[in-house]
Amino acid sequence: MAAGKEIRTKIKSVENTRKITKAMEMVAASKMRKAQERMKMARPYAEKIARVAAHFSQAHPEYRHPFVVARDQIKRVGLIVVTTDKGLCGALNTNALRNSVSKMKEWDSQGIGVDVTVVGNKGLGFMQRMGASIVSQAAGMGDTPHLERLIGPVQVMLDAYKEGRIDALYIIYSRFINTMKQESTFTQLLPLTAEAAMEKTEHHWDYIYEPEAKSVVDSMMVRYMEALIYQAVAENLACEQSARMVAMKAASDNAKSVIEELKLVYNKTRQAAITKELSEIVAGAAAV
């Protein structure tokens, strides 16, 4: 029964794997609810401040922030890629990185250089293997994103835009639609345009500033960038936990199917061995 023993070992191995995937599914389901709540709480603020910032881009203020001034010629762009720190979350990272590579190839064909800021270990490893120009990174964010850890790497891109080293800034992240669906999203952050954050309007906006336009607009633009970056990371975390829960459930179901098939093969093998032994006994008795 050497074959039977080997099959029993396989069954035990798959059962142990199924215990792990089932536990990971339950942990992801627990974390998913918290991540979704965090994402839903942050989304209204991010959408509202994006509208306010878009109004500034349509207005004719006494001071125009560099973030709302479009460049005449695009020679180099910045790209923020948001991925996860851990794997086992289906095609979530694959879709975001495929989208990133597609955009980078498109810019390269147009003679436009690309600087990359990576959030997440998976994206960092991929971009390093690809040989991309990585100017900053943020990894090991954990299950709760902290703005203090995000704003540093992103500030590198903002400073580069202010100094003219890049002419536009984009972000790619996974947007949460529902538990079963997450889509890779490509968004322009800078320069800020009205169409990027709100529907077109017939009228123009104007403001009265207190104490002065520069301090108010500078402060608002900082809040705008912080809100959008935090929202992107919060969306990506919600997507990660949802995708991991679905992936681990599928793995558990597949393991169950494999166990049932192996048990069927084991029973057939055992039955064939018993039948063979009985035949030998009967043949021996007949010969006597």
GITAQUI-V584773 format. One record per helix or strand. SS is the DSSP state (alpha for helix, beta for strand). FROM is the first residue (numbers start at 1). TO is the last residue. If there is no record, write none. Layout:
ss=SS from=FROM to=TO
ss=SS from=FROM to=TO
//
This chain:
ss=alpha from=2 to=58
ss=alpha from=66 to=68
ss=beta from=76 to=82
ss=alpha from=92 to=109
ss=beta from=113 to=119
ss=alpha from=121 to=130
ss=beta from=134 to=138
ss=alpha from=147 to=162
ss=beta from=168 to=178
ss=beta from=181 to=190
ss=alpha from=194 to=197
ss=alpha from=213 to=287
//
